[in-house]
Amino acid sequence: MLTDIHPKLPMRRKEITKDFYIKLLSFQEYGYRENNSYLMVAKDNIQIHFFEHPTLNPLENDGQVYIRTDDIDTLYDDFLQNGIPIHPSGHLAVKQWGTKEFSILDPDNNLLTFGQMV
């Protein structure tokens, strides 16, 4: 019955979040664009939605998304080549639970973990 999930994460400033996801991660803006307090981005088969939270303290933000991929090595290499900072404790590694993963943080400290079954 369930077919998709589109997580909603907090953002302080739409333009900064939009630039990060579109310019650095190659997402496309999706859907309704007139609302200054909401942003939707899409890439391949996923969407991420953002709601404005101007008083968000990034150091207290626990927003997280786990994104499955079918080519983790290429994705990781692309991120490195494009200068996207990898989370200090999130470099590419095979985890004990059977996935190969890495993580990054967006400008609001939302954790994005990318993983592939091995």
VEXLONU-604813 format. One record per residue (C-alpha): x, y, z. Coordinates in nm, 2 decimals, padded with zeros to 4 digits. Each point is the difference from the previous one (the first is absolute). Layout:
BEGIN
      xx      yy      zz
       X       Y       Z
...
% end
This chain:
BEGIN
      xx      yy      zz
   00.00   00.00   00.00
   00.27   00.25   00.08
   00.18   00.13  -00.31
   00.22   00.30   00.09
   00.13   00.21   00.28
   00.09   00.37  -00.02
   00.17   00.11   00.32
  -00.05   00.36   00.13
   00.30   00.16   00.15
   00.05   00.34   00.16
   00.18   00.29  -00.17
   00.10   00.34   00.12
   00.02   00.18  -00.34
  -00.15  -00.13  -00.31
   00.26   00.14  -00.24
   00.29  -00.16   00.19
  -00.17  -00.34   00.01
  -00.10   00.03  -00.37
   00.35   00.09  -00.11
   00.15  -00.29   00.20
  -00.24  -00.27  -00.14
  -00.02   00.14  -00.36
   00.36   00.13  -00.06
   00.20  -00.25   00.21
  -00.21  -00.32   00.00
  -00.17   00.04  -00.34
  -00.36  -00.01   00.11
  -00.27   00.18  -00.19
  -00.26   00.23   00.16
  -00.33  -00.17  -00.01
  -00.36   00.10   00.03
  -00.14   00.33   00.13
   00.27   00.27   00.01
  -00.19   00.31   00.12
  -00.01  -00.09   00.37
   00.31   00.16   00.16
  -00.03  -00.22   00.31
   00.00  -00.34  -00.18
   00.23  -00.17  -00.24
  -00.02  -00.33  -00.19
   00.29  -00.15  -00.19
   00.03  -00.33  -00.20
   00.27  -00.22  -00.14
  -00.05  -00.33  -00.18
  -00.28  -00.17   00.20
   00.01   00.20   00.32
  -00.14   00.33   00.13
   00.10   00.19   00.31
  -00.23   00.27   00.13
   00.11   00.29   00.23
  -00.20   00.22   00.23
   00.12   00.34   00.12
   00.13   00.01   00.36
   00.18   00.33   00.03
   00.09  -00.04   00.37
   00.15  -00.35  -00.05
   00.33  -00.04   00.18
   00.19  -00.23  -00.24
   00.20  -00.15   00.30
  -00.33  -00.12   00.15
  -00.15  -00.13  -00.33
  -00.05  -00.38  -00.01
  -00.15  -00.01  -00.35
   00.12  -00.32  -00.18
  -00.08  -00.18  -00.33
   00.13  -00.34  -00.12
   00.02  -00.01  -00.38
   00.05  -00.33  -00.18
   00.21  -00.01  -00.31
   00.10  -00.27  -00.25
   00.35   00.15  -00.07
   00.15   00.12   00.33
   00.36   00.00  -00.12
  -00.08   00.23  -00.30
  -00.22   00.23   00.22
   00.27   00.03   00.26
   00.27   00.07  -00.26
  -00.22   00.27  -00.16
  -00.05   00.17   00.34
   00.37   00.00   00.06
   00.08   00.13  -00.34
  -00.26   00.28   00.04
   00.15   00.10   00.34
  -00.30  -00.10   00.20
   00.11  -00.05   00.36
  -00.04  -00.35   00.14
  -00.11  -00.02   00.36
   00.31  -00.05   00.22
  -00.13  -00.33   00.13
  -00.19  -00.09  -00.32
   00.26  -00.10  -00.26
  -00.08  -00.29  -00.23
   00.01  -00.33   00.18
  -00.17  -00.33   00.02
  -00.21  -00.02   00.32
  -00.05  -00.30   00.22
  -00.37  -00.01  -00.11
   00.09  -00.07  -00.36
  -00.01   00.33  -00.17
   00.27   00.22  -00.15
  -00.07   00.36   00.11
   00.12   00.36   00.02
  -00.15   00.32   00.15
   00.00   00.37  -00.06
  -00.15   00.30   00.18
  -00.21   00.27  -00.18
   00.03   00.37   00.10
  -00.26  -00.05   00.28
   00.18  -00.31   00.14
  -00.26  -00.25  -00.14
   00.19  -00.33  -00.03
  -00.03  -00.17  -00.34
   00.13  -00.36   00.01
   00.03  -00.18  -00.33
   00.01  -00.38   00.00
   00.00  -00.31  -00.22
  -00.04  -00.36   00.09
   00.32  -00.21  -00.05
% end
